[in-house]
Amino acid sequence: MFKNYLYHFFIQAFLYAIFGWFLFAVFGTIVFENSLSYWSIVASLYIFITSYATHKELVDEVNKDFQQKITNVTNQAKTEINNLSSQTKTKIDKVTKLLNETELKEKLWRKLLNERTSGFPSLFENIARYEELMDNNLSNYLRFKPHPAVSASETVKLEAKRRRLAEFTQRKTQSIIEYYENIAPFLLDFKEQEIDDTDDAIKEYSEEEREDPSTNYLTKEEYRELTTTERNQIALERYWKRPKAKWIIGRIYERYVGYIYETKGYEVEYVGIFKGYEDLGRDLICRKGNEVIIIQCKNWSQFKRIFEKHIFQFFGTVFQYKDEFKENKVRGIFYTTTVLSKLARRFASELGVELEEEFKMNQEYPCIKCNINDIGKTKIYHLPFDQQYDKVKIEPNKGEFYCKTVEEAESKGFRRAFRWKAGAINGNS
């Protein structure tokens, strides 16, 4: 700043020095007689005028520069505001568009979720419309090709419509089934059940012979010619070898696990067998004093896996039982012939669900129930396919027991149970 000031000062001094010298050299001698006084006044005026002119020029320059800067800043601010406004508008438009798309997607998802129990008809209708367009392309090609096939075009159109309707119904039905299986995993146990068709076999037997379930496993000749011990033992062996429906396999697995706990001194309630869908996932309830063990059994193929949803369901039913019977010490154990997924195993650990994975059934276990009738003290044995088998409880303190063979049961004075009829006592006759 100081250098700038000196620069302007010397320029002004030079200009005013020339002008002042000419002015006072001509007219100064007329007014002032004393040359010293004259030149002192001239010098003072010269310096004053020069300084003032320099100051004014600098001030004007600073003001001009300041105004220019203000103008530049103002213009820059306006430009930035306009840019910001433009960017903001663009962002607002994008956000508005995104919100509209999100609302549309939300409406679609809500519609789909509301339709989940009815098989997502809207989704499959749209798929059907798409397939209709594809079918129409084929139909139109046949109709308008160089050598038209109008009849074939109509046939394709009609058959395609039937196919789309069938596929729509199939997809919708499949979706409903999958939804139900997801919220009720136990339904998977009833898939692909085999139908045990024995109608043709029993036609050869008399009405009285049909009362005996062992006729389902014996020929007419075997049933009539073999001794009671022989035919009952053969029927039992064939019962184990014959293919069974999945629900029967599941029941047998529950019986086996229950038998193990009976041998450990527990009183076992076979809830799954008697209550079916209403068992709340409690296949077995084993009691000993105030100790209660809730057990769920899954006799599945080795290629299937137990997932976390099964653990969640089982934990829920165990928790409900604990909450209802707070005075008992309640545990939950999950038995399965297969394995759990890693995530399901982690959840089981965190939720306190005990696991018995790859727990296979031993078909050699003593499955014949030897029961003593309360009235009359009649000794009766029950085979796994007998009508009252699951209703019979074995009480060792009364001399009742399980055994492996028919010969063993009969050697201890027990006879085979007859088919239950109205008026029979305790299911034994």
Buried (B, 14 or more C-beta within 10 A) or exposed (E): EEEEEEEBBEBBBEEBEEEBEEEBEEEBEEEBEEEEEBBEBBEEBBEEBBBEBBBEBBEEEEEEEEEEEEEEEEEEEEEEEEEEEEEEEEEEEEEEEEEEEEEEEEEEEEEEEEBBEEBBBEBBEEBBEEBBEEBBEBBEEBBEEEEEBEEEBEEBBEEBEEEBEEBBEEBBEEBBEEBEBEEEBBEBBBEEEEEEEEEEBBEEBEEEBBBBBBBBBBEBEBBEEBEEBBBBBBBBBBBEEEEBBBBBBBBBBBBBBBBBBBEEEBEBBBBBBEEEEEBBBBBBBBBBEEEBBBBBBBBBEEEEBBBBBBBBBBBEBBBBBBEEEEEBEBBBBBBBBBBBBEEBBEBBEEBEBEBEBEBEBEEEEBBBBBBBBEEEEBBBBBBBBBBBBBBBEBEEEEEBBBBEBBEBBBEEEBEBBBEBEEEEEBBBB
